[in-house]
Amino acid sequence: MRKPGFLQPKPTVGAERPSHWYDKKFATSPTYQGPYQDSPYYFLWSVIVDRLRRDGAKEVLEIGCGTGQLAAFLLDQGIETYVGMDFSPKAIEYAREAAPAGRFVVDDARTSTIYSEERHDVLICTEVLEHIPDDLSVIRSFRPETRCLFSVPSYSSEGHVRFFSDVAAVEERYGSCFSKLDIAEFPTPGSRINRIFLADGDRKA
């Protein structure tokens, strides 16, 4: 319960960051360099992997793959073909070590042609769209009629240009871009209030 006279701090957003900012973040944080089982995102990745195994997905394209932890998880669980893209060269360096069976490229989600060039039956884009001011333009690049799983947070951070209060807010921003969009809400480990929203749907033609 809020104490009398206590003012709740107003949430603020951060700002878009360049690739070298993420290079430093990936290089200095053990969170991004350990095995995927030790990542704070393991709970979210487990949901994604379970859904893809259940539905027989074979070919994955991941936008904003980071250091390849989810890639390693997917490949360990039977994904046959994996391609990951990130605009941080340092992330791709780590990814190639973490998941040597995958293929990784340095590219920018906002301008890349990878969406049409790489075969995939599923596109994954976790914890990326909140970092990009023109996120809807990125989504418009997703191949039509392709299954997409993406996540966005409920909380502010240095590199977040937006965050979402609830499932309805996620639906309001992205619902028109996808058919059969299912949005699930998950608590983040170690926080009583932060949430991650996982969306799963087919990109509209």
C-alpha positions as a Markdown table, in Angstrom:
| # | Residue | x | y | z |
|---|---|---|---|---|
| 1 | Met | 0.0 | 0.0 | 0.0 |
| 2 | Arg | 1.3 | 3.4 | -0.9 |
| 3 | Lys | 2.1 | 5.6 | 2.1 |
| 4 | Pro | 0.3 | 8.9 | 2.6 |
| 5 | Gly | 2.3 | 11.7 | 0.9 |
| 6 | Phe | 4.4 | 9.3 | -1.1 |
| 7 | Leu | 4.7 | 10.2 | -4.8 |
| 8 | Gln | 5.1 | 7.3 | -7.2 |
| 9 | Pro | 8.0 | 8.1 | -9.6 |
| 10 | Lys | 6.8 | 8.7 | -13.1 |
| 11 | Pro | 8.1 | 6.1 | -15.5 |
| 12 | Thr | 10.5 | 7.4 | -18.1 |
| 13 | Val | 11.8 | 6.0 | -21.3 |
| 14 | Gly | 15.4 | 5.9 | -22.5 |
| 15 | Ala | 16.7 | 6.6 | -25.9 |
| 16 | Glu | 17.7 | 4.8 | -29.0 |
| 17 | Arg | 21.3 | 3.6 | -28.7 |
| 18 | Pro | 23.9 | 2.9 | -31.5 |
| 19 | Ser | 25.5 | -0.5 | -32.1 |
| 20 | His | 28.7 | 0.3 | -30.2 |
| 21 | Trp | 26.7 | 1.0 | -27.1 |
| 22 | Tyr | 25.4 | -2.6 | -27.3 |
| 23 | Asp | 28.9 | -3.9 | -28.1 |
| 24 | Lys | 30.1 | -2.6 | -24.8 |
| 25 | Lys | 27.0 | -3.9 | -22.9 |
| 26 | Phe | 27.5 | -7.4 | -24.4 |
| 27 | Ala | 31.2 | -7.4 | -23.7 |
| 28 | Thr | 31.0 | -6.3 | -20.0 |
| 29 | Ser | 27.9 | -8.2 | -18.8 |
| 30 | Pro | 28.3 | -11.9 | -17.8 |
| 31 | Thr | 24.5 | -12.3 | -18.3 |
| 32 | Tyr | 25.0 | -12.3 | -22.1 |
| 33 | Gln | 28.0 | -14.6 | -22.2 |
| 34 | Gly | 26.9 | -17.6 | -20.1 |
| 35 | Pro | 24.9 | -20.7 | -21.1 |
| 36 | Tyr | 21.3 | -20.1 | -22.0 |
| 37 | Gln | 20.1 | -22.0 | -18.9 |
| 38 | Asp | 21.6 | -19.2 | -16.7 |
| 39 | Ser | 20.0 | -16.3 | -18.6 |
| 40 | Pro | 17.2 | -14.3 | -16.9 |
| 41 | Tyr | 15.3 | -14.8 | -20.2 |
| 42 | Tyr | 15.5 | -18.6 | -19.9 |
| 43 | Phe | 11.9 | -18.7 | -18.7 |
| 44 | Leu | 10.7 | -16.8 | -21.8 |
| 45 | Trp | 12.8 | -18.8 | -24.2 |
| 46 | Ser | 11.5 | -22.1 | -22.7 |
| 47 | Val | 8.0 | -21.0 | -23.7 |
| 48 | Ile | 9.1 | -20.2 | -27.2 |
| 49 | Val | 11.0 | -23.4 | -27.7 |
| 50 | Asp | 8.1 | -25.5 | -26.3 |
| 51 | Arg | 5.7 | -23.9 | -28.8 |
| 52 | Leu | 8.0 | -24.4 | -31.7 |
| 53 | Arg | 8.7 | -28.0 | -30.8 |
| 54 | Arg | 5.0 | -28.7 | -30.4 |
| 55 | Asp | 4.2 | -27.2 | -33.8 |
| 56 | Gly | 7.1 | -28.9 | -35.7 |
| 57 | Ala | 8.9 | -25.7 | -36.7 |
| 58 | Lys | 12.2 | -26.4 | -38.5 |
| 59 | Glu | 13.6 | -23.2 | -39.9 |
| 60 | Val | 14.0 | -20.1 | -37.7 |
| 61 | Leu | 15.1 | -16.5 | -38.5 |
| 62 | Glu | 15.8 | -14.4 | -35.4 |
| 63 | Ile | 16.0 | -10.7 | -35.6 |
| 64 | Gly | 18.1 | -9.2 | -32.8 |
| 65 | Cys | 19.7 | -12.5 | -31.9 |
| 66 | Gly | 22.1 | -10.9 | -29.3 |
| 67 | Thr | 24.9 | -13.3 | -28.2 |
| 68 | Gly | 23.2 | -16.4 | -29.5 |
| 69 | Gln | 21.9 | -17.9 | -26.3 |
| 70 | Leu | 18.4 | -18.5 | -27.7 |
| 71 | Ala | 20.0 | -19.8 | -30.9 |
| 72 | Ala | 21.9 | -22.4 | -28.9 |
| 73 | Phe | 18.7 | -23.4 | -27.1 |
| 74 | Leu | 16.7 | -23.8 | -30.3 |
| 75 | Leu | 19.4 | -25.8 | -32.0 |
| 76 | Asp | 19.7 | -28.1 | -29.0 |
| 77 | Gln | 16.0 | -28.7 | -29.2 |
| 78 | Gly | 15.9 | -29.8 | -32.8 |
| 79 | Ile | 15.6 | -26.7 | -35.0 |
| 80 | Glu | 17.2 | -27.7 | -38.2 |
| 81 | Thr | 18.1 | -24.4 | -39.8 |
| 82 | Tyr | 18.8 | -21.2 | -37.8 |
| 83 | Val | 19.8 | -17.8 | -39.1 |
| 84 | Gly | 20.4 | -14.9 | -36.6 |
| 85 | Met | 20.9 | -11.2 | -37.2 |
| 86 | Asp | 22.0 | -8.4 | -35.0 |
| 87 | Phe | 23.5 | -5.0 | -35.6 |
| 88 | Ser | 26.1 | -5.4 | -32.8 |
| 89 | Pro | 29.3 | -7.0 | -34.2 |
| 90 | Lys | 30.3 | -8.0 | -30.7 |
| 91 | Ala | 27.0 | -9.9 | -30.2 |
| 92 | Ile | 27.6 | -11.8 | -33.4 |
| 93 | Glu | 31.1 | -12.6 | -32.4 |
| 94 | Tyr | 29.8 | -14.2 | -29.2 |
| 95 | Ala | 26.8 | -15.9 | -31.0 |
| 96 | Arg | 29.1 | -17.7 | -33.4 |
| 97 | Glu | 30.9 | -19.2 | -30.4 |
| 98 | Ala | 27.7 | -20.0 | -28.5 |
| 99 | Ala | 25.9 | -21.7 | -31.4 |
| 100 | Pro | 28.4 | -22.8 | -34.1 |
| 101 | Ala | 25.6 | -24.8 | -35.9 |
| 102 | Gly | 23.8 | -21.6 | -36.7 |
| 103 | Arg | 24.5 | -18.9 | -39.2 |
| 104 | Phe | 24.9 | -15.3 | -38.0 |
| 105 | Val | 25.1 | -12.0 | -39.8 |
| 106 | Val | 25.7 | -8.4 | -38.8 |
| 107 | Asp | 22.8 | -6.3 | -40.2 |
| 108 | Asp | 20.3 | -3.7 | -39.2 |
| 109 | Ala | 16.6 | -4.7 | -38.7 |
| 110 | Arg | 15.4 | -1.4 | -40.1 |
| 111 | Thr | 17.1 | -1.7 | -43.5 |
| 112 | Ser | 17.9 | -5.4 | -43.9 |
| 113 | Thr | 16.7 | -7.5 | -46.8 |
| 114 | Ile | 17.2 | -10.7 | -44.8 |
| 115 | Tyr | 13.5 | -11.2 | -44.4 |
| 116 | Ser | 13.0 | -12.1 | -48.0 |
| 117 | Glu | 16.4 | -13.7 | -48.6 |
| 118 | Glu | 16.5 | -16.4 | -45.9 |
| 119 | Arg | 14.2 | -19.4 | -45.8 |
| 120 | His | 12.2 | -19.6 | -42.5 |
| 121 | Asp | 8.9 | -20.9 | -41.2 |
| 122 | Val | 9.1 | -18.8 | -38.0 |
| 123 | Leu | 10.5 | -15.4 | -37.2 |
| 124 | Ile | 11.6 | -14.6 | -33.7 |
| 125 | Cys | 12.2 | -11.0 | -32.4 |
| 126 | Thr | 12.5 | -10.9 | -28.6 |
| 127 | Glu | 13.2 | -7.7 | -26.7 |
| 128 | Val | 14.0 | -5.7 | -29.8 |
| 129 | Leu | 11.1 | -3.6 | -30.9 |
| 130 | Glu | 11.1 | -1.5 | -27.7 |
| 131 | His | 14.6 | -0.3 | -28.7 |
| 132 | Ile | 13.5 | 1.0 | -32.2 |
| 133 | Pro | 11.6 | 4.3 | -32.7 |
| 134 | Asp | 10.1 | 3.1 | -36.0 |
| 135 | Asp | 9.2 | -0.4 | -34.8 |
| 136 | Leu | 6.2 | -0.6 | -37.1 |
| 137 | Ser | 8.4 | -0.2 | -40.1 |
| 138 | Val | 10.5 | -3.1 | -39.0 |
| 139 | Ile | 7.3 | -5.2 | -38.6 |
| 140 | Arg | 6.2 | -4.3 | -42.1 |
| 141 | Ser | 9.4 | -5.9 | -43.3 |
| 142 | Phe | 8.5 | -9.3 | -41.8 |
| 143 | Arg | 7.5 | -11.7 | -44.5 |
| 144 | Pro | 3.7 | -11.9 | -45.0 |
| 145 | Glu | 1.9 | -15.0 | -43.7 |
| 146 | Thr | 4.9 | -16.0 | -41.6 |
| 147 | Arg | 4.5 | -17.0 | -38.0 |
| 148 | Cys | 6.1 | -14.4 | -35.7 |
| 149 | Leu | 6.9 | -14.5 | -32.0 |
| 150 | Phe | 8.1 | -11.3 | -30.4 |
| 151 | Ser | 8.3 | -9.9 | -27.0 |
| 152 | Val | 8.2 | -6.4 | -25.4 |
| 153 | Pro | 8.5 | -5.2 | -21.8 |
| 154 | Ser | 6.4 | -3.4 | -19.3 |
| 155 | Tyr | 9.4 | -1.4 | -17.8 |
| 156 | Ser | 11.7 | 1.4 | -18.8 |
| 157 | Ser | 15.4 | 1.0 | -19.4 |
| 158 | Glu | 18.3 | 3.0 | -20.9 |
| 159 | Gly | 17.8 | 1.7 | -24.4 |
| 160 | His | 14.0 | 1.4 | -24.4 |
| 161 | Val | 12.1 | 4.1 | -26.4 |
| 162 | Arg | 8.8 | 2.6 | -25.3 |
| 163 | Phe | 7.3 | 0.1 | -22.9 |
| 164 | Phe | 3.8 | -1.3 | -22.4 |
| 165 | Ser | 1.4 | -1.1 | -19.4 |
| 166 | Asp | -0.6 | -4.2 | -20.2 |
| 167 | Val | -1.7 | -6.7 | -22.8 |
| 168 | Ala | -4.2 | -4.3 | -24.2 |
| 169 | Ala | -1.5 | -1.7 | -24.9 |
| 170 | Val | 0.5 | -4.4 | -26.9 |
| 171 | Glu | -2.6 | -5.3 | -28.8 |
| 172 | Glu | -3.4 | -1.7 | -29.6 |
| 173 | Arg | 0.1 | -1.1 | -31.1 |
| 174 | Tyr | 0.6 | -4.4 | -33.0 |
| 175 | Gly | -2.7 | -6.1 | -33.4 |
| 176 | Ser | -3.4 | -4.7 | -36.8 |
| 177 | Cys | -0.2 | -6.1 | -38.2 |
| 178 | Phe | -0.9 | -9.7 | -37.3 |
| 179 | Ser | -3.7 | -12.2 | -37.6 |
| 180 | Lys | -4.6 | -14.5 | -34.7 |
| 181 | Leu | -2.3 | -12.5 | -32.4 |
| 182 | Asp | -2.1 | -14.2 | -29.0 |
| 183 | Ile | -0.4 | -12.2 | -26.2 |
| 184 | Ala | 0.7 | -13.8 | -23.0 |
| 185 | Glu | 2.0 | -11.9 | -19.9 |
| 186 | Phe | 4.9 | -13.2 | -17.8 |
| 187 | Pro | 6.5 | -11.9 | -14.6 |
| 188 | Thr | 10.3 | -11.3 | -14.9 |
| 189 | Pro | 12.5 | -13.1 | -12.5 |
| 190 | Gly | 13.6 | -11.1 | -9.5 |
| 191 | Ser | 10.9 | -8.4 | -9.9 |
| 192 | Arg | 7.5 | -8.1 | -8.2 |
| 193 | Ile | 6.2 | -5.6 | -10.8 |
| 194 | Asn | 8.0 | -6.0 | -14.2 |
| 195 | Arg | 6.4 | -8.0 | -16.9 |
| 196 | Ile | 7.3 | -9.3 | -20.4 |
| 197 | Phe | 4.6 | -9.7 | -23.0 |
| 198 | Leu | 5.1 | -12.5 | -25.5 |
| 199 | Ala | 3.1 | -12.2 | -28.8 |
| 200 | Asp | 2.5 | -15.0 | -31.3 |
| 201 | Gly | 0.7 | -14.5 | -34.6 |
| 202 | Asp | 0.9 | -14.6 | -38.4 |
| 203 | Arg | 2.1 | -11.5 | -40.2 |
| 204 | Lys | -0.8 | -10.2 | -42.2 |
| 205 | Ala | -0.5 | -10.2 | -46.0 |
